[in-house]
Structure formats: structure tokens, C-alpha cells
Amino acid sequence: MIGIARLAAASLLAIMAMGTVHAEDALKARIGVLRLSSSAPVFIAQDKGYFREAGLEVELKFFDAAQPIAVATTSGDVDFGITAFTAGLYNLAGKGVLKVIGGMSREKAGYPLIGYFASNNAYAAGLKTPKDLAGKRVAMTQVGSSFHYSLGLLADKYGFKLADVKIVPLQSLSNAAAALKGETVDAALLPISTARKLTDEGGAKFLGWVGDETPWQLGAVFASPKTLTNKALVTKLLGALAKADREYHDVILAAMKGGVAPINDQTKPLLEIIAKYTNLPVEQVVGNCAYIDPDGKLDVKNVDNQIKWLQEQGFVDKGFDANAIIAKDYVKAD
């Protein structure tokens, strides 16, 4: 009996020791993200332990605009960035200090994400639809941002000059929302998570969705060349994200109707995770579920179009294309 007891105790100690070794061996990673539903798989992978199961100890670092995430990834303040494409990101990637390793959110019809919103005064004066933005003062985070590109696509679609729009870069989503409410701009491009409170309280008017007007590949996963030398780290991270991508798509996106996800036994746990990280009630999250490819694929052709457009506008340096900034060992092309 004593021998059995000793054997059991030894086995328990061995199991505890293994757990300690595993914890010590976990690869650490810092991920730069925004508190938006467009990063839903990141939140799911963190909250449900997919990163941990892959052997990662992940710290999420939150930002208020996309471009600073690209800069932080380049400087080493974070190991991975997961956010929207911007001119600044492309310029860094064109210099070889960033590489795209996967896809994330997309602007797609039927999946509300980024919207066009008008101030009450501008709306009363005739700004009723996105195509009416020519000649207006439009707030966004930064020049060359994803919002800027969306507006450029809109101008091309409706045949007005982007130069005729007065871009007002305010550096953050909160600043853009405040300017819209304060009537210092005529309109703004904002994620619905930021604009919903404004519209619910009568502080702004909704004009339309970017995804309905001009679908495109909005977000990506990217890293510095230094991070990419750690192949185990990158592979583990992308594997955990792929698991979360698929779950988010199959549980939430597949159940959406009319741009709204139902709250039921299957969707509620994931919606609550997204709500937790975006600081929104579940009742708001249901109408704010960005489209993400279930396999984490990247629309490389669209990325190339973005680069060319931004180069033509003078926002991005010339001399490179999508192939030059993509880590082909990791990207699943659409």
C-alpha cells in the first residue's frame, strides 16, 4: 500500500512538473489590436484559451487607431499587429520592415462594419446618402487610413473627385465621433461600434455601409521580419487564429440575417466574448459582426489594388506591389 501511495504521489508530482515546464516553455507574444468586432477571432482565441492550447502566452495591447499598431509592430512594442490596412502600413511594408501573414476582416455587403454618418445639420441641409459627400468636410482618423481608402472607392464609384472632399484627420475614432456630434464636420466614417451611441441618442444620421457600397479586404495580420524568424511562434499564432476564425464564421456569421446575429445558446457565448473586449453590450454586438473568411484567407488581388490606388494618390511610395509585402509561407490567398 505504501508503495502504491508513493507511486501515486510520484505520478502527481510528475504531472505537476510537466505543467510547470509547459507554462515556462510557452512562447510569449504581444498583439496590437483595436477594440472592434473586426478583431473578434483574436478575442475568441484569447478568451477560450486557443492561444494557450497552442503554447502561447498572449498579451493584447489596445490602440485607438490602426496606423499606430503598424508602427508599434515595426518598433517591437508588439510582436503582431491585427488591424486595417493603411498607407502608413504599406509604406513600412514597402521598406521591408513589415510582412503580411494572414487575412482578417473584410468589408462585405450584408455585414455592417464601417459606416458613413452625417451630422444633423448637414443631413438637414441635404446630405442624405454617401454619394452626396462631394464638397463636404469628412472626419476620419488619419490621411491614408482605411477610411480614406473607402472614401476614395466611393468617389470612384459615383464619379466625384476625392480632392473635392475636405478630409479632416483627427487621429482617433473618439475624436472623429466628437467632431461629428459637435457639428464641426459634415460627416465621418466610423465603425458602427463607435457611431451607434451617437445615432441612438440622435447625435448623427446614418447614411450607408462601406461594405454595401464598395466591398474590400480591410484587415490583416502582420509582423516584423524579426518576429518571422521565430517560425514556431508565427505558426502557433496563426493556428490558434484559424481555429477562432472558423468558429466565429460558422457560429455567428452563418446565423446572421439582415446584418444581425441572433442571440441563442450557440451564439451567445461568443457574442459575450466580443462584448467583453469591445466594451459593448451584447445587444449592440449582434449588429456589428464583421465578415472574416473562415480560413483566414487574404484577398491578395484586392490588396494589390489598394497599393496601386494609394500610390496613385501619392500616399504610398512607388516601386513595390502586394507580392513584395506578403510572407508567402504563411498567407492563404483568396
N, C-alpha and C positions, 0 to 999 in steps of 0.2 A: 504493500500500500504506500509505504514511504517512497519507494522507487517510482511508482506511478505519479505520486504527488510532485516529486522532484521533476519528473519528465514534463508534467503539465506546466509547472512553473517555468521550466526552461523554454518550453514552447511559447508561453505567453511573453516571456522576455524577448524571444527571437522575433515575434510578431511586432512587439513594441519597437524593437530596434530597427526593424525594416521600415516601419512608419517614419521613424526619425530620419533614417537615411534618405527616404523618398522626399521628405519635406526639405531636407538640406540640399538635395540634388535638384530640386525644382528650379527651372530656369526663370529668371525674373524678366519681366517686360513691362514697360510703361507705354500706355496707348493714349494718344491725344484725340479727343472726340468733342463733339458738341452735344448738348442736352436736347437732342432732337430724335424723333422716331426714325429718321433716316439711318440711325446707328443702332436700331433695335437688335440685330443679331449680336452686337457687341455686349449689350446689356444682358441678353439672354444667356450668352456663353459665360459671362461673369457670374450671374446670379444662380444659374443652375449647375455651376461647377464644371462646365465643359473645359474651360482653360485649366483648371486644377487637375482634372482627369487626364489631360494631355501632358501633364508635368510642368505646368507653368504657374508662376505666381505673378498675377497681373495687377497692376495699379492703373486705374483710369484717371487721367488728368483732363479736366474740363476747361474749354475755351469758349469765347463768346463770338468768334468769327473763324472762318475757315483758314484764311491766309496765315495767321499766327501758328496754326498747327503745322503747316508745311515748314515754317522757319524753325519751330521747336524740334521737328524731326531732323532737320539738317544739322542743327547745333548739338544734338544729342540730349536735349532736355527730355525728349520722349524717344522711344525706340521705333514706334509705329505711329503713323497718322491715319485716321479714318475719317474722311470728310469730303466736301465737294471739291471738284477741280476749280482752280483759279489761275489767272495769268501768272501770279507770283509762283505758284506751284510748278507750272510749266517752265518758267524761266529757270528755276532751281534745277528741275529735272534735265533741262536742256544743257545745263552746265555739268551734268553728271553727278550731282550731289544728292539726287533723289531717284528712286525707281518705283514704278507702279507694279504691285504684285498681285492685285486682285480687284474685282469689282464690288461695288456696294449699291447704293440707292440709284434709282432711275426716275426721271420724270416720265410718267406714262399715263395715258388717258384712263380715267376712272379711279386713279389713286391720288387723292388730294395730298399735296405736299407744300409747294411754294405757290403763293397766290399773288395776284395783283390787287391792290387795295387803294381806294381813293379817300381823300379827306372829305368831310361832309360838305364843305364849301365848294370844293372842286366838283363833287358829284352833282350838287345842286346847279352848278354852272354848266353842266353838260358832259362831264367825264363819266360815261356810263359803261364803257367796255374797254378792254385792253387796247383795242386799235385806236382809241381816242387819246393815247398818251403822247402823241406828237406835239411838241411845243410845251409840254408840262415839266414841272420840277418833280423829279422822282428820286426818292431816298432809297439808298441801299447801303450795304456795309462798306464796300470798297470798290474803287475803279478796277476793272479786270476780274471781278468776282464772278461766281456762278450766276448771281442775279444780273450782272451786267451782260453776260453772255445770253441769258434768257431774253433780256430786253432786245439785244441785237437780233436774235432769231425772230422775235415778234416784229421788229422793224422790217426785216427782210420779207416776212410773210405778208404784211399789209402794205408794203411799198412806201413807207415813210423813212426819212433819213434819221439814223441814230443820232447824228450830230444835232438834230433839231430838238432833241430831248435834253433837258438840263439835268445832268446827273449830280446828285448830292450825296457824296460818300461820307457816312457818319461813323464808320469804324466798328459799330456793333449793332446787333439786332435790336437791343433795347433802345438805343439812341434813335434808330430809324422809326421805331414804333412811337416813341415820344414825339418826334417831329411830325408824324402823321396826325397824331391826336391834337397836337398844338397848332395845326394848320400852317406850319412854316414850310411845308411842301404840299404838292398837289396829290401825290401818290407815293406808294412804296411797294417794293417787292419783299414779302415776308413769309416765313413758314407759318402755316396755319396755327401751330402751337403758340407762336408769338402774337399773332393777329386776332386769335379767337376772342380773347378778353375784350379787345378794342371793339370788335364788331358786336359782341353780345351786349356791351354797355352803350352801344350807339356812337362810339367814337370814330368809326370809319365805315366805309362801304366796300363790300366785296365786288370785284369786277370779273374775275375768272382765274382758272388754274393754268399754270405754266404747262403742266403735263397734258392738258386738253388742247392747248394752243400749239405747243412745239415740244414734243417728246425728245428726250436726250439722256445720255449717260451722265448722271450728276456726280456720283461719288465713287471713291476708290479707296483701296488700302495701299499704303506706300511706306517705304523705308529708305534709310540711307545705305550706301554701299557697305559701310562698316557693319551695320546690323545684318546685312545679307551674307556676310562671311560666316555667320552662325547659322548654318543650314538647319540644324536641329530646331533652333528657336523659331525660325520662319515656318518650317514645316508643321510644327506643333500648333502654332498660332492659326495658320490657315486651315488646318484640320479641324480645330475647335470651332472656328467661324463657319466652316462649311456645314457642320452639324447644326449650328444655330440658324444658318441661312435656310436650310431645308425645313426645319421645324417651324420657323416663322412663316415661310411661304405656305406650307401645307396646312397649318393650323389656322393662321389668321387671314392671310391674303386669299386663300382658296375659299374662305367663307364669306368674303366681303360682297355686299350688294349695294349698288348705288353709292359707292365710295365709303361705305360704313361697315365696320366689322361688328358682328353680333357678340353679345356677352352671354356666353354659355359655359358649361362645365369644361369644354375643351379650350376655348379661347381665353377665359378669364385669368388663369394663372400667368399666361404670357403677357396679356394686357396689363396686369398688375405690375409685372416687372418693368415694362416700358414706362408705366406711370411713375414708378418709384424713381427711375433715373432721369426722367424728363420733368419731374416736379409738376405733373398734371394729374387731375382726377381721371379715373378710368373712363368716365363718361365723355371726356374730351379726346382721349387717346383713340377711341373707336373710329373717329372721323379723320384720323391723322396718321394713317398707316402707309408709309412709303413703299413703293414697289421695289423689291430686291430679287434678283434672279436666284432661283432655288439652288443653283450650282455655283453661285458666286462668280458667274461669267462677266467678262468685261466686253462692252461693245467697242472693239478696237477701231473699227471704221469711223464711228462717231467721235471717238477721242481724236483721231487724226483730223476730222473736220473741225473740231474745236480749235485745235492748234493752228490750223490754216487760217481760220477766221480771226483768231486773236492776233496772229502775225500780220494779217492784212490791216487790222485796226491799229497796229503799232504797239500793242500791249505785250506782245511776246517776241523775243529775239528770233530772228530767222536762222535757218541752217539746220533744223532738225525736224523730225516728224514723230509719229507715235511709236514707230519701231525702235527709235533711239532711246525712249524713256521707259520701255516696258521690260521687266525681267521675265524673259520668255520661259524660263524654267518653272515659273510659278503661275503665270497668267493663263486662265482658261478663256480663250477668245470666243466671242459670240459670232 
